[in-house]
Amino acid sequence: MKLDLEARSVGPAFGGKPDRPDRARLDVSGLRRQLHGDVSADAYVCGRYATDASIYQIMPQAVVMPKVREDVEATLAFARDEGVTITARGGGTSQSGQTVGGGIGVDIEQPVHVAGKIDD
């Protein structure tokens, strides 16, 4: 019996279509224009988010570093339209592979501010 050990992430929840395996196909230029924060599909940046303290490594297609709540909302809408998953990352999220995924990584370690106001 041959085991298929290829890592796959599936989204949306409960059996949606799998994330696009080809990183070049995810065009984040439209998302980039909507955000106050940053978005990158650069191999170096994505590589930093491809692993946690575990043995698991899954390269995300893009990484978003939101500055305001609306950045998170725009990222969720973009991911839904593109059919890719979201993997949220924050301080102390996990160290057992739960922070890696093949869709869009969202780094919410820094406080996300409400547009026009700075949270204390």
WOVENTA-V241262 format. One record per residue. N is the residue number from 1. D_CENTER is the distance of its C-alpha to the mean C-alpha in Angstrom with 1 decimal. Layout:
N D_CENTER
N D_CENTER
//
This chain:
1 33.9
2 30.9
3 27.6
4 24.3
5 22.0
6 19.2
7 15.8
8 14.3
9 11.7
10 13.1
11 12.0
12 13.2
13 15.0
14 18.5
15 18.6
16 16.7
17 16.3
18 14.2
19 11.2
20 12.8
21 14.0
22 14.9
23 12.4
24 15.2
25 15.2
26 12.0
27 13.7
28 11.8
29 15.2
30 15.8
31 12.7
32 13.7
33 17.2
34 16.1
35 14.5
36 16.5
37 13.8
38 12.2
39 9.7
40 10.1
41 10.2
42 12.9
43 13.5
44 14.5
45 11.5
46 9.1
47 12.0
48 12.0
49 8.6
50 10.0
51 12.3
52 13.6
53 17.3
54 17.7
55 18.7
56 15.6
57 13.7
58 11.0
59 9.7
60 6.2
61 7.4
62 6.0
63 5.1
64 6.5
65 9.4
66 11.1
67 14.9
68 16.1
69 15.5
70 15.7
71 12.6
72 10.6
73 12.9
74 12.6
75 8.8
76 9.6
77 12.6
78 11.2
79 8.9
80 12.1
81 14.2
82 12.5
83 12.3
84 8.8
85 7.1
86 4.6
87 4.6
88 6.4
89 8.1
90 11.6
91 15.0
92 16.4
93 13.7
94 15.0
95 16.5
96 16.9
97 13.8
98 12.1
99 9.3
100 8.3
101 7.1
102 7.6
103 5.4
104 2.4
105 1.7
106 4.4
107 7.6
108 10.3
109 12.9
110 15.1
111 16.8
112 15.7
113 19.0
114 20.6
115 21.5
116 25.0
117 25.2
118 24.3
119 23.7
120 26.0
//
